């Protein structure tokens, strides 16, 4: 009898979730970035947001206002560059609030944040009411220039539970482990073409092992160091199948439904 009651409660909870979950139109914005030029990127993304009318969620690539600038620089110049971009953080927040309020969509993208002398690759999730939540990239390169965040972020939007990750996080399955926490995982990236096979394989693996949709948004084009980015922005099903994809190497916007 107790076992039957447990099953009935589980079924009732599933029915409530099914009723409260809404169709969510998502725009995957695969962009050619103006590397290191925050003002140019903000202007370009303003125009891209305008092309996403009617969407409930708009997802940008990692470091969408600057790119990761993988061109080798000496340490002093690299720190100065990060410092300059981090100085735009309040402006980026205000712009994302403006876009979210104007479009009625949840806006997701990352930028550089500085606190107590440390730099973070911070994913911002800004809601139409202008409140926002954030996730600091946890898995950073050992010799990289960002400090790791320690907290995970799962958003609830229109009944969908959305886990957020950044680029290199994709290589760490334990960090993405679902355990019933989310329905969809979002990976934003500046992932180079040279590791394209890894990107495609790992996205499928994360979808299948976690039985979750995957929204993957990468940048496209070529950075200042000549490194090429193929894009390969997708919506994947929990079976690892491609539901929709941006055109490779192109500045493209894909609109899909969850």
N, C-alpha and C positions, 0 to 999 in steps of 0.2 A: 504493500500500500504506500509506504514511504517512497519507494522507488518510482511508483506511478505518479505521485504528487510532484516529485522533482522534475520528471519529464514534462508534466503539464505546465509547471512554472517556466521551464526553459522554452517551451513552445510559445507560451504567452509573451515572454520577453522578446522572442524573435518576431512575433507578429507586431508588437508595438514598434520595434525598430523598423520593420518593413513599412509601416504606415507613416512614420515620421521622416523617413529618408526621402528627400526630394531629388528630382533630376537636377543635375548640376552641369551647366555648360562651362567648359574649361577652355581657355585660350592658352596654347603653348607658344610662347614668343621666342622663336629661334632667331637671334639677332647677330648681325655684323656689328661689332663694337668699335667705337672710336677709342682706341687704346690710350688710356691715361688722360682722356679729355672728358671730365665730368660734365661740364656745361653742354658739350655737344651730345653726350649720351642722354642727358635729361631731356633735351629738346627732341631727340629722335624717339625716345620712349613715350613722350607726350603724344606724338603722332601715331605710334603703334597702339597705345591705349585707345585712342579714338576709333581705331579699326576693330576694336573688340566689343562694340556695343551689343548689349543683350547677354553678355557673358556673366556668369556668377563668380568666376574665379579667373585670374590672369596671372600666369607664372612666367617670370623672367629667368634668364640664366644667372649663374653665380657671378658676383661682382659686376653687376650690369652697368654700373656707372663708370667703370674704369678698366675692366678686364684684369686678369691676374698678372699681366706683364712679366712673362717668363724670360724675357730678354735679360741676360746676365748684367748685373750692375755691381759696383763695389758697395760695401755695406752702408757707407755713409749716404750715398745717393739713394739707395733702396729705402732706407729709413726716412729720408726727407720726402721721398715720393709718397710713401704710406702716410706720413704725417699730413701732407697736403690733402690727400684724398679723405682721410679721417676727419679733416676740418670741415668737409662738406656734409658730415653726418646729419646735423640738424636740418639742412636744406633737403637732403634726400628723404628724411622722415616726413617733412612737410609736403613735399611733392607727392609722395606715395599716399598720404592722407587725402590730398586733393583729388588724386586719381580715383581712389577707392570711393570717396564720397560722391564724386561726379558720375562714376560708372555703376555704382551699386554693387561692385565686385570686391571680393577678397583679393588683394594684391600681394604677391610673394616674390621676393628677390633678395640678394645679399649685397652688402657693402662693407667697407672697413670701419671698424669702431675702435677707439683708443680709450683706455681707462688705466690710470695709475702706471703709465709708461708701457703698458702692454697693448699689443694690437690683436684684434679678434676679427675673424671672418664671420660677420653677423647676418644671419637670415632674418629678415623682417616679414611678418605676416600682418598686413594692415587691413582692418575691416572697414566697411562703409560708414560705421558710426565714428570712425577715426581712432578707435582704440587699437593697440597693436600688441603682438606678442613676438618674442624673438628666440632664436636658437643660435648659439655660438658653435661653429664647426668643432667637432670633437676630435676627429682623426686628422691630424695635421702632419705634414712631412717633418721628420726628425730634425732635418737641417733647414726647415722652413722658417718663415718670418711671422707666423701667427701663434698665439697661445691657444691651447685647447679649452673649449667649454666643457662642462661636466654634466649639464642637464639636457635631457631629451625634451622634444616638444611635439605633442599630439594635439592638433586643432580639431574643433568640432564646428562644421559649417554645413548648414542645410541638412543636418542629420548624418553627414559623412564624417568619419574619423580619419584625419589626415596626419600621417607622420612625416616630419621634414628632415631632410638630410642634404649634405653638401659634398659633391664631387668625390674626394678620396674616401669618404665614408662608405662608398659603394663596395670597397674592397674588404670590408670588415663585417661578415655576416652576423656575428654576435651582437654588434651594435644595432643592427636592423631587425633583430629577432622580434617577431610579432607577438606571440603569446596572447592573441585576442585583443591587442591594444588598438589596432587600426584596421581600416578597410582598404586604404590607399596609401602608398608611400610616394613621397615626392623627392626626386633627386634633381638638384640644379647643379650645373657644372660649367667649367672651362676645361673640357677633356680633349686632349690633342688627338689628331688623326693617327699619329704613330701608335696609339694604344686603342685604336678603334675596335679591334676584335674583342679586347677585354671589356670595353664598355657594353657592347651588344650582348656578350655572353653573360656578364655579371648581372645585367638588368633582368635577363630572363631567369637566372638562378634566384635572384631576390624575389621575383614575382612568384615563382613556383614554390620555393621553400616556405614562404610566408603566406601563400594563398591570398594574395592581395593584388589589387590593381597597382600599376606603377606609372606615375607621370614623370617622365625624364625630359628635362629641358637643358640643352647644351647650346653654347654659342657656335657661330660659324665664321668662316673667313680666315684671315691671316694676321698674326700679331706683329709687333714691332721687331721681334727677333726672327721673323720668318717662319714661325711655327703655325701649322695649318690646323684648323678645327673643322671637322666634317659636319657637325650638328648632330644628326641622328637623334632628333627629339621625337619621343614616342608616347603613346598611351598603350600599355601592355595589359592584357587580361591576367587573372590569377593563374592561368595555364601557361603564361609566357608568350602568348600570341599577340602579334601587333594588331591593335584595333584601329590606330590611326598614326600617321607619321608625317613629319615635315620633309620637304624636299632637301636632300643632302647638299651641303655647302651653301645653301641659299639663305638669304634673309627672308624668313617665312613665318607665317602665323597659321597654326592649325587649331581649329575649334572642334572639340569633341564633347561627348556627353558621358557623364558617370551615371 
